[in-house]
Amino acid sequence: MDNIGAKTLRLFDLQKLKLNVPKFSYIDAETLANKLFVKGKIQKTELEKISKKIVGTLNCATYAVRSSALIEDSKLHSFAGQFKTLIKVKPENLAQSIEELINHAYQYLNGKIEQFSILIQEYIEADFAGITFTRILLEDMK
């Protein structure tokens, strides 16, 4: 679990607590950097294989394709809104959406794609949405 970001890890934590979370899958940083995006190029065959496996496993009408970078959402850094998110992605467009997210992350991270993983979730239309702001004292982070 060292190769997935905090966003994905927190979803696993919520599942362990028996809370209801949308179905999800992920592409870890190692797979992304060593199989899917090699020498700055998307490996189309591998991308199609991974996308089909995710669609077959999750079997959702639409997906949210999100960043789960290893450098985001830590105690000291948020990075909220820095990476691209794609919503209402149809199964037949999943590979294309994953490719778009990878290309965006590659540019944003100046080529350091090994710091990036991807979260693919069942897309659920929200009845309500909002943001909560919290404050942590620096001494609590020691």
C-alpha positions in Angstrom: 0.0 0.0 0.0 3.1 2.3 -0.2 2.3 3.0 -3.9 -1.2 4.6 -3.5 -2.1 8.0 -2.3 -3.9 9.0 0.9 -7.2 9.5 -0.9 -7.3 5.8 -1.8 -5.9 4.7 1.6 -8.7 6.6 3.4 -11.3 4.8 1.3 -9.9 1.5 2.5 -10.0 2.8 6.1 -13.7 3.7 5.6 -14.4 0.2 4.3 -12.7 -1.3 7.3 -15.1 0.7 9.5 -18.0 -0.8 7.5 -19.0 2.6 6.2 -20.7 2.8 2.8 -18.3 4.1 0.1 -18.7 4.0 -3.6 -17.1 1.0 -5.4 -13.5 1.8 -6.3 -10.4 0.6 -7.8 -6.9 2.1 -8.3 -3.8 2.1 -10.4 -0.8 2.3 -8.1 2.2 4.4 -8.8 4.5 1.4 -9.5 2.1 0.0 -12.1 1.7 3.4 -13.6 5.4 4.2 -13.8 6.7 0.8 -14.9 3.9 -0.7 -17.0 1.4 1.9 -18.1 3.5 5.0 -18.8 7.0 4.0 -19.8 9.6 6.5 -21.0 7.0 9.2 -21.3 4.6 7.2 -23.4 1.3 5.5 -22.7 1.3 1.8 -23.3 -2.0 1.5 -25.1 -2.3 -2.3 -24.8 -1.6 -2.2 -21.1 -4.0 0.7 -20.7 -6.8 -1.2 -22.4 -6.2 -4.3 -20.4 -6.2 -2.4 -17.1 -9.4 -0.4 -18.0 -11.3 -3.6 -19.1 -10.3 -5.3 -15.8 -11.6 -2.3 -13.8 -14.9 -2.1 -15.7 -15.3 -5.9 -15.3 -14.7 -5.7 -11.6 -16.6 -2.6 -10.7 -19.4 -2.8 -13.3 -20.7 0.8 -12.9 -22.8 2.9 -15.3 -20.3 5.8 -14.9 -17.0 6.5 -13.1 -15.1 9.3 -11.5 -11.4 9.2 -12.4 -9.4 11.0 -9.8 -5.9 11.6 -8.7 -4.5 9.9 -5.6 -1.0 11.2 -5.7 1.5 10.1 -3.1 2.3 13.7 -2.4 -1.2 15.0 -1.9 -3.4 15.1 1.2 -0.7 14.7 3.8 -0.5 16.4 7.3 1.4 19.3 5.8 0.1 19.6 2.2 -3.3 19.4 0.6 -2.9 19.9 -3.1 -6.7 20.1 -3.3 -7.8 20.9 -6.8 -4.3 20.8 -8.3 -4.9 17.6 -10.3 -7.5 16.8 -12.9 -10.7 14.9 -12.0 -13.0 13.5 -14.7 -16.6 12.6 -13.8 -19.5 10.8 -15.4 -17.0 8.7 -17.5 -18.7 5.9 -19.4 -17.1 2.5 -19.3 -16.1 2.7 -23.0 -14.3 6.0 -22.3 -12.4 4.9 -19.2 -9.1 4.2 -20.9 -9.1 7.6 -22.6 -9.9 9.3 -19.3 -7.1 7.5 -17.5 -4.7 8.6 -20.2 -5.9 12.2 -19.9 -5.2 12.1 -16.2 -1.8 10.6 -16.6 -0.8 13.2 -19.2 -2.0 16.0 -16.9 -0.1 14.6 -13.9 3.1 14.0 -15.9 3.1 17.7 -16.9 2.1 19.0 -13.4 4.8 16.8 -11.7 7.5 17.7 -14.2 7.8 14.0 -15.3 7.9 12.5 -11.8 5.0 10.1 -12.5 6.2 7.7 -9.9 4.6 10.0 -7.3 1.1 9.6 -8.9 -1.6 6.9 -8.6 -5.1 7.0 -9.9 -8.4 6.3 -8.1 -11.4 5.1 -10.1 -14.7 5.3 -8.3 -18.3 4.6 -9.1 -19.8 8.0 -10.0 -22.8 8.9 -7.8 -24.7 12.0 -8.5 -24.8 14.0 -5.2 -28.0 15.3 -3.6 -25.9 17.8 -1.6 -22.2 18.8 -1.7 -20.0 21.0 0.4 -16.6 21.7 1.9 -15.5 21.5 5.5 -12.6 23.6 6.7 -10.7 22.4 9.7 -7.7 23.7 11.6 -4.8 21.7 13.1 -2.4 23.2 15.5 1.2 22.8 14.4 2.1 21.2 17.8 -0.5 18.5 17.1 1.5 17.4 14.1 4.7 16.6 16.0 
